[in-house]
Structure formats: structure tokens, C-alpha cells
Amino acid sequence: MKFFASLVMAAWMALPTGATAQGGGPATDLVVVELFTSQGCSSCPPADALLQQLTARPDVLPLALHVDYWDYIGWKDQFADPAHTRRQKGYAHEGGRQMVYTPQMIVNGQDDVVGADAMKLSETIEAHKARPSSVAMTIDGSQSGTGGVAVQLRRGDTAPVLSGPISVQLVRYAPLKTVDISRGELAGRRLDYANVVEQIDRVAEWDGQGTLQLTVTLTDTRPAALLVQQAPYGAILAAATLN
């Protein structure tokens, strides 16, 4: 089974892609994978590792959102944020699910994948890639040296009519963090966590009509991404890295 899973992952990583590499400047038309995880969750490390592997794909934006509801069992997650828990509960409400859990991956704000199911995740990502983009996003990073990035949003050429409210969110994250866990279910483990979300700010709201133009200010050198999402916790209509 492990050998088969490795073959699936190898084939997945070799899939052709058309986005600009995340390490080489802005990339648009990304599929967003949000992993809700916790350092206090014994079943989370395989999903954390899968998310780290996803960072090699230039057509995917993997984000780790650490939740706080396992902190009581002996280890307080250093990256946990109540806002991440609220976001996960918001997705559950929109999707008609009665509970939240870890590890859970949400793809483009719509489909959930349990745990570290690489095959299901690959299929879900490819299904989202095959759909026409609802929103066309243009990024002009020529001002990035001054901290400003010009962004333009408009309805995609083949997309149906858009209706608001649509939220434009700036995400700041750390590419890699390593933690030595001394208590709880993962006591004694040293674990790597990729693309750890540290901040999500709403920078604009759009009604989906006409063209929205805005300048996003980056106050530090942390990786940044922009999510365009049907508010409050609906489909992610577009996503791009900014640096």
C-alpha cells in the first residue's frame, strides 16, 4: 500500500502545469488547498507531510491553518488561531456538515478531503483545474520593491454572472517551521510544517460587477497570496501569489 501511494504521489508531482513557480514571482489561476491541522492531533503528521509535498506544485497554493480546539489535551499548538477554527466551522456550515475535525483539507473552499488521502486530493485538484475560471486576476508586481502590488479583477470570459459580496483576502504565511513537541499525543516528535498561515486580512469587497482595481501593500518579506472568495465561506473564485 505504501509503494502504491508513492507511485500515486510520483505521478501527481509529474503532472504538467502552466502557472509560474511560486518561488519565481507571482502565479495566478491556483487551486487552493487549505489544511486544517493541529500539533495536538496524532493523525495529522501524514497530512502535514502531504501538504509540504504540495508546495512543489506551481499550480497549487497549499496553506496550513492550525486550529485551537485540541490545545486542551496536553500541548498548545504554537501556530493555532481561533480565526482558523472559525474559518473551518464556516466551511462546515456552508457545506452542510455537522462537525469539524483534523486533519481536513478544503479545496477551493468547496470540497473536503479527509486526512492524507493523496489519490482523492489529486482527483479533486484536477477537477477544479478543469473548471473555467470565474474571475480573471491580473497581478503587476513591478511595484513590489516599494511594497505595493497592483491587482485587477474582472469576471472570467466564460464565467456566469457574478454576484456579491465577494471578499478579497490577503494571506501571509511562513514557508517552513520546525517544532519539537514535548507533550501531548505527539510528544517526542520533531515535525516540519509548511506554508503556515500567520495572518488573513480582508483587503477589499467586490460586487462582481465591472473591474476591481486595487493596490495591495506588503509590509514585510513573508510570502503573500491573494484569495478571491464568495463571502463569507463560499467558493474560492481566484487565487494568486504576490511575491
Disulfide bonds with the S-S distance in Angstrom:
Cys41-Cys44 2.48
